[in-house]
């Protein structure tokens, strides 16, 4: 089934990485760099569950459906001047 019109991917005013805490930003950067959740947990000396909790908060703050979507939204928002 073909789409009849393009979808609006990024809405103005929707989520912003500036709303992330320093710890969330660190985790987000590691995930965006290709680290797995377990690798992030080891890197920041936290449990995988703690990392997952931070990732849930990041997704909520950015309005993302999953971590891949969060990274894509970040890249789209930083490459477009609003």
Secondary structure per residue as TSV (DSSP state, phi and psi in degrees):
chain	resnum	aa	ss	phi	psi
A	1	X	-	360.0	121.4
A	2	X	-	-85.2	146.9
A	3	X	-	-78.3	136.8
A	4	X	S	-83.9	-19.8
A	5	X	S	-149.5	153.7
A	6	X	-	-66.6	146.9
A	7	X	-	-84.4	144.2
A	8	X	-	-78.7	110.7
A	9	X	-	-81.1	-45.9
A	10	X	-	-120.8	123.3
A	11	X	-	-95.1	139.0
A	12	X	T	-59.6	137.7
A	13	X	T	81.4	-2.2
A	14	X	S	-85.5	118.9
A	15	X	-	46.9	151.6
A	16	X	-	-159.5	136.3
A	17	X	G	-63.5	-19.2
A	18	X	G	-65.8	-15.9
A	19	X	G	-84.0	-7.1
A	20	X	S	-79.7	144.6
A	21	X	-	-71.9	163.8
A	22	X	H	-56.3	-40.0
A	23	X	H	-66.5	-43.3
A	24	X	H	-62.4	-40.0
A	25	X	H	-64.9	-40.1
A	26	X	H	-61.3	-47.6
A	27	X	H	-64.1	-43.2
A	28	X	H	-59.5	-43.8
A	29	X	H	-63.7	-40.1
A	30	X	H	-65.9	-44.5
A	31	X	H	-62.4	-44.6
A	32	X	H	-65.5	-22.5
A	33	X	T	-85.9	-1.4
A	34	X	T	104.8	2.3
A	35	X	-	-70.3	145.6
A	36	X	-	-81.6	168.1
A	37	X	H	-58.3	-41.6
A	38	X	H	-66.1	-39.2
A	39	X	H	-65.8	-40.1
A	40	X	H	-61.8	-44.6
A	41	X	H	-57.3	-45.3
A	42	X	H	-64.7	-41.9
A	43	X	H	-62.5	-38.4
A	44	X	T	-103.4	9.3
A	45	X	T	55.2	53.4
A	46	X	-	-134.1	168.8
A	47	X	-	-80.4	153.9
A	48	X	H	-57.0	-34.0
A	49	X	H	-65.1	-38.5
A	50	X	H	-62.9	-42.8
A	51	X	H	-61.6	-43.5
A	52	X	H	-61.1	-39.8
A	53	X	H	-62.4	-43.2
A	54	X	H	-63.8	-40.6
A	55	X	H	-63.7	-37.7
A	56	X	H	-63.3	-41.1
A	57	X	H	-65.5	-41.5
A	58	X	H	-61.1	-47.1
A	59	X	H	-60.3	-43.1
A	60	X	H	-61.9	-47.2
A	61	X	H	-66.1	-31.7
A	62	X	H	-92.3	-7.7
A	63	X	T	71.2	35.7
A	64	X	-	-103.3	151.7
A	65	X	S	-84.1	-28.7
A	66	X	S	-154.9	178.3
A	67	X	H	-66.8	-39.9
A	68	X	H	-60.3	-42.0
A	69	X	H	-63.3	-39.9
A	70	X	H	-60.3	-44.6
A	71	X	H	-65.5	-43.0
A	72	X	H	-61.9	-43.3
A	73	X	H	-61.8	-42.7
A	74	X	H	-59.0	-47.2
A	75	X	H	-63.7	-41.5
A	76	X	H	-64.5	-42.5
A	77	X	H	-70.6	-29.8
A	78	X	H	-86.8	-11.6
A	79	X	H	-99.9	-3.3
A	80	X	S	-121.0	133.3
A	81	X	-	-84.3	119.7
A	82	X	-	-97.4	360.0
